[in-house]
């Protein structure tokens, strides 16, 4: 019996070593928590292999209870019995996967044991016994409301002992040698198998708890990290925000280098490789291009897969996560190691999660920025009314008109009212119809042309429906800018031509004047930043340009062409409308 105990310990020890290797496979650990049919089938396959391996490495016992220790036991004589760790594998399958997995593994294990005996009549009882043990271990020790339940070593020992005892009952009842065999093998098989079950489950439990602790630590770090990065990404994806964010990520993770890019440029890089991964320069890795084009997370485990153009780049492993904003890839988050062995599934999950969080933060920042630009546009428009210079000029003009033409004065009051009302509507909406925008322009021009009769000739020509949509104050801002800045002190002959038409799937708006033109140095800054002048703060064009880009795309921004013969400002935005096309020409002069 002592020799049998030693041999059984060897077999169970081999199974335990395999279990130790198994839990290091991420796919197996994912199966423990998944409730899908695919995961269940994978567990059946894995534990069935364990059970078959236990059958093959079993120890033969002849009718005289003599041991026959073979390397591989592919077949068993009809009057011989086998001592093996099959029930350990079946019991563990039930505990880990539940009754469905345990029963399936038990059925396969029993069939294989009967196959070893050539399906002799005395070997058929292994099929129902193994299946029953798998079902019982699953039903008694599986939490039906959750995935794998962590079990204490003592409880798993008791389960193993109970299941092996059931097997001994079947052997006693159906084996040809009955009680003689049970008396010889029961104690070593029950004790060693129970101990093996306890160790097997303990190994799985240990790794699961370790992974849970790692995730808990990571979650805490990620919460602190995202809390610190939110203020920066709320300002959008740019060089300034990216440089702050990479420093924060480096502080809270163990990556050797962190990089953030837009679609073409490195916005920030910290850590290894900083000598050639330089902020503001074009991306130097083919992996980043692949992620931007595919929109999928990419993992590289060597320098060749990273594809850095610098021959001495120290980066050997990388996770590149697309930053998806509004169904398009705005940039990438790249996290690097200088040693490929450091890259584990935990780091891949961390990088992927951070990428999703940062993308949401950028989207939130874009939404807030768009809302701010709309509010800024409201303030800019309302400033013209609240500003004493504009307001009192309008009132004085109407007051003077009342002495000469009361009907005209009444019309001007109505236009002033229309101007106020249009501002309020535009402040609430991100898009208005061309008809509403034209009302705003007409109201503004009525007041300005009454103050300066004959100074301006403004014409608006459209070949599209009044239901075409555009951002509020688009034309009004451009016209106001032309009247204030284009003509200097010139009193007559000042023309502004506005054209609105469709070109394929875009709405084109152009505002052209015959003014004195804009200097090349100044034109580079228009729309990109506030350009103060003696006539105003210079924020109107900048706000309009940012609103257009924020609402649509970069192609929708302001485009300037200028010479000493005048200036043309053009806008191209996606064409959207409610009604059909109409052709019309309106003269506002």
Buried (B, 14 or more C-beta within 10 A) or exposed (E): EEEBBEBBBBBBBBBBEBBBEBBEEBEBBEBBEBEEEEBBBBBBEBBBBBBBBBBBBBBBBEEEBEEEEEEEBEEBBEEBBBBBBBBBBBBBBBBBBBBBBBBBBBBBBBBBBBBBBEEBEBBBBBBBBBBBBBBBBBBEBBEEEEBBBEBEBEBBBBBBBBBBBBBBEBBBEBBBBEEBBBEBBBBBBBBBBBBBBBBBBBBBBEBBEEBEEEBEEBEEBBEEBBEBBBEBBBBBBBBEBBBBBBBBBBEBBEBBBBBBBBBEBBBBBBBBBEEBBEBEEEBBBBBBBBBBEEEEBBBBBEBEBBBBEBEEBBBBBBBBBBBBBEEEBBBBBBBBBBEBEBBEBEBBBBBBBBBBBBBBBBBBBBEEBBEBBBEBBBEBBBBBEEEEEBEEBBEEBBEEBBEEEEEBBEBBBEBBEBBEBBBEEBBEEBBBBBEBBBBBBBBBBBBBBBEEEEBBBBBBBBEBBBBBBBBBBBBBBBBBBBBBBBBEEEEEEBBBBBBBBBEEEBBBBBBBBBBBBBEEEBBEBBBEEEBEEEEBEBBBBBBBBBBBBBBBEEEBBBBBBBEEEBBBBBBBBEBEBEEEEEEEEEEBE
